Amino acid sequence: MRHKYLLPVAFAIGTLNAYGQNDTLHTLTLNEFVFSSNKFRENKKNIAQQIQVISSKEASWAMPQTTATLLEQTGNVFVQRSQAGGGSAALRGFEASRILMVIDGVRMNNAIYRAGHLQNIITVDNNILDRTEVLFGPSSTLYGSDALGGVIVFKTKKPELSTSKNPLFSANVMTRYSSANSEGTGHIDFNIGLKRFAFLTSVTYSKFGDLRQGSHNNPFYGSFGMRNEYIERINGIDSIVANPNPHIQKNSGYSQYDILQKILFRQNNKLTHSLNLQLSNSSNIPRYDRLTDTRNGKLRFAEWYYGPQKRSMAAYQIDAVKLNGLFNEITAGINYQSIEESRHQRNIGSNALQQRYENVDVVGYNIDFRKMLRKHELTFGTDGQYNNVRSTAREYDIITEAEAPLDTRYPNGGSNMYYGAIYAQHLYKIINNKLILNDGLRLNYVSLNSTFNDTSFYPFPFNKASQSNTALSGNIGLVFMPHKRWRITGNGSTGFRSPNIDDLAKVFESAAGANLFVPNPNLKPEYTYNADLGVNYIVDNNLKIEATGFYTWFRNAIIADKYSLNGQDSIVYDGKLTAVMANQNKAKAYLYGFNAAITAKLSQYVSLYSAVSFTYGRYMNAAGAEVPLDHIPPVFGKTSVIYNQRRFTGEVFALYNGWKRLQDYSPSGEDNLVYATAQGMPSWYTINIRTGYKLNENLGVQLALENLLDQSYRQFASGIHAPGRNLVITVRGSL
């Protein structure tokens, strides 16, 4: 069976002579532009903050199934998965609601983004991305609440106008197959450009089958992660069925479609208007980790799935450039988002399907100004976002179709949350191209209101939860370039995160039913204070070495810990006595770590890239002892060698993670120790090969063999094994 992979491997290695672009996939210069650092185009070398840019070319080359996979393959972003249809990115030990995601200038984080693990990133279609910018470290000056660990900024492609009297038409198509989960993906985007109007349409559909894990087990794994049995309903009875192939992770497949429509109108050479419509919708997504939960030695759940995850967005933006007078550039916009989520679970042998639904409506705005004054660049503005959350629930009998009331995940009386701020960001070229100052301030205001209309399920000693918080965020940094080879940065910044509705007011059961989380209306905002030191060294555009170290002080950190409800530390939930937990502010926490990378041009056609990241974090518990923070990944990284010549590109690369020991797991449960081995999460590595050949200017073929050695492994905090040996074939065409 294994010999069927030898032919594509031989092709991948034997044709290393020709998909290629004439430049490498990793830049060796400092002259790269970013948009996320001050919301307008800026040379990256002038920015003190660590930023990674993923171009559309790099995204296409990676052939990622989802945007989470795209980030993971950089080697600089850690990704956790609870199911195949997921991907929760972590930056510098912060994850989920503690990092901010922004798409086309619109804040994706909403009032129910949880602090645990999120899969919302898969609603961003990587096939239409023009660029992705990852800002590492607190970024609250520009982006406000939630940007504690950093910001991931997604920019989709823009419609293109015709530069002649004739209409401009262009199109791109892509189809991809992956063997590890029988993926079938199809994508098309096309642009129609007139002199003043342009239209861009994009459609992607993907279907993923059950994921096959690797067959070569780490000796520390034993039979860990093997899917020996699963539950299937046969003749109206939940039956435990033996899995004929335990390497197939049964009930992990799903499907998804993504649609984007942009309309651009150029009023004149200074004013441009754009309308941005996006829709992402999935099928039901099985929550794989919960489907492997056991109780009394037997599988617990007959069903556990997320309902269709739907994100829709409509955004209008006006851009004014080349202005004379008070401002040089102005960007303003209003936007609306609708998010639909649901959770469905049913215990084995029970007819009662518990269904919980969440609907979030989000309205936002932004106005940003830029002024250039000789050596000074000033960006300032205001932005805001209003969230309205509706949470409903029912218990549905799958036999009789009878319905009964059920406790909601969030307050059943409704909740709302408002973010608002004014900010200013300044760049001062003290000594042109030698010494550059970055500094900025932001004044934040956040309010939250939740109402518990029905407390019959839980006798809370309150029926309302309200907060309003004000905070000042800031940053100051220096960029010193004493020589064209050297770039040294120092950066200090603060982060601010106000508790959202998920932090303050939800009720949910943790993994394997170990804990029940209840609301804590006394929760306060959390703050970070961060210091960075970075060094870049470049030799004749043939070698680039980058290293950044950081230390973060965490104050009023929101940590899940033991709690009491009406004086009781445990209550009966779903027929089981369950410990009570709640999010609480812990006085002290700290994180530190580093990221280092090297890019080298080994010859005219061959280049090397290698990156590694390390993070360490602890907090002080009530007893005064230091305890591991959650979401801290082990050491991880990537090393690749790329061959690039004319029409062909080939890459051999390794992805790897260090060992996460038991003593380094957080006791809160967010690290999912129940889904780890008895020794924690052992280290792993994969060897991978990618090739691409450009048949002509309009047609190209890519071939990859991922996890060549068919390693069986699971990433830290994940509830599903990673793919085994995976053959990926992609065909791209353009007009």
QUIHU-V329586 format. One record per residue. BURIAL is b if it has 16 or more other ideal C-beta (glycine too) atoms within 10 Angstrom, else e. Layout:
{{BURIAL} {BURIAL}}
This chain:
{{e} {e} {e} {e} {b} {e} {e} {b} {e} {e} {e} {b} {e} {e} {e} {b} {e} {b} {b} {b} {e} {e} {e} {b} {b} {b} {b} {b} {e} {b} {e} {e} {e} {b} {e} {b} {b} {b} {b} {b} {e} {b} {e} {b} {b} {b} {b} {b} {b} {b} {b} {b} {b} {b} {e} {b} {e} {b} {b} {b} {b} {b} {b} {b} {b} {b} {b} {b} {b} {b} {b} {b} {b} {b} {b} {b} {b} {b} {b} {b} {b} {b} {b} {b} {b} {b} {b} {b} {b} {b} {b} {b} {b} {b} {b} {b} {b} {b} {b} {b} {b} {b} {b} {b} {b} {b} {b} {b} {b} {b} {b} {b} {b} {b} {b} {b} {b} {b} {b} {b} {b} {b} {b} {b} {b} {b} {b} {b} {b} {e} {b} {b} {b} {b} {b} {b} {b} {b} {b} {b} {b} {b} {b} {b} {b} {b} {b} {b} {b} {b} {b} {b} {b} {b} {b} {b} {b} {b} {b} {e} {b} {b} {e} {e} {e} {e} {e} {b} {e} {e} {e} {b} {e} {b} {e} {b} {e} {b} {b} {b} {b} {e} {b} {e} {b} {e} {b} {b} {b} {e} {b} {b} {b} {e} {e} {e} {e} {b} {e} {b} {b} {b} {b} {b} {e} {b} {b} {b} {b} {b} {b} {b} {b} {b} {b} {e} {b} {b} {e} {e} {b} {e} {e} {b} {b} {b} {b} {e} {b} {b} {b} {e} {e} {e} {e} {e} {e} {b} {e} {e} {e} {e} {e} {e} {e} {b} {b} {b} {b} {b} {b} {b} {b} {b} {b} {b} {b} {b} {b} {b} {b} {b} {b} {b} {b} {b} {e} {e} {e} {e} {e} {b} {e} {b} {e} {b} {e} {b} {b} {b} {b} {b} {b} {b} {b} {b} {b} {b} {b} {b} {b} {b} {b} {e} {e} {e} {e} {e} {b} {b} {b} {b} {b} {b} {b} {b} {b} {b} {b} {b} {b} {b} {b} {b} {b} {e} {b} {b} {b} {b} {e} {e} {e} {e} {e} {e} {e} {b} {b} {b} {b} {b} {b} {e} {b} {e} {b} {e} {b} {e} {b} {b} {b} {b} {b} {b} {b} {b} {e} {b} {b} {b} {b} {b} {b} {b} {b} {b} {b} {b} {e} {b} {e} {b} {e} {b} {b} {b} {b} {b} {b} {e} {e} {e} {e} {e} {b} {b} {b} {b} {b} {e} {b} {b} {b} {b} {b} {b} {b} {b} {b} {e} {b} {e} {b} {b} {e} {e} {e} {e} {e} {e} {e} {e} {e} {b} {b} {b} {b} {b} {b} {b} {b} {e} {b} {b} {b} {b} {b} {b} {b} {e} {b} {b} {b} {b} {b} {b} {b} {e} {e} {e} {e} {e} {e} {b} {b} {b} {b} {b} {b} {b} {e} {b} {b} {b} {b} {b} {b} {b} {e} {b} {e} {e} {e} {e} {e} {b} {e} {b} {e} {e} {e} {e} {b} {e} {b} {e} {b} {e} {b} {e} {b} {b} {b} {b} {b} {b} {b} {e} {b} {e} {e} {e} {e} {e} {b} {e} {b} {e} {b} {b} {b} {b} {b} {b} {b} {b} {b} {b} {b} {b} {b} {b} {b} {b} {b} {b} {b} {b} {b} {b} {b} {e} {b} {b} {b} {b} {b} {b} {b} {e} {b} {e} {b} {b} {b} {b} {e} {b} {b} {b} {e} {b} {e} {b} {e} {b} {e} {e} {e} {e} {b} {b} {e} {b} {e} {b} {e} {b} {e} {b} {b} {b} {b} {b} {b} {b} {b} {b} {b} {b} {b} {e} {b} {e} {e} {e} {e} {e} {b} {e} {b} {e} {e} {e} {e} {b} {b} {b} {b} {b} {b} {b} {b} {b} {e} {e} {b} {b} {b} {b} {b} {b} {b} {b} {b} {b} {b} {b} {b} {e} {e} {e} {b} {b} {b} {b} {b} {b} {b} {b} {b} {b} {b} {e} {b} {b} {b} {b} {b} {e} {e} {e} {e} {e} {b} {b} {b} {b} {b} {b} {b} {b} {e} {b} {b} {b} {b} {b} {b} {b} {b} {b} {e} {e} {b} {b} {b} {b} {b} {b} {b} {b} {b} {b} {b} {b} {e} {b} {e} {e} {e} {b} {b} {b} {e} {b} {b} {b} {b} {b} {b} {b} {b} {b} {b} {e} {e} {b} {b} {b} {b} {b} {e} {b} {e} {b} {b} {b} {b} {b} {b} {b} {e} {e} {e} {e} {e} {b} {e} {b} {b} {b} {b} {b} {b} {b} {e} {b} {b} {b} {b} {b} {b} {b} {b} {b} {b} {b} {b} {b} {b} {b} {b} {b} {b} {b} {e} {b} {e} {b} {b} {e} {e}}
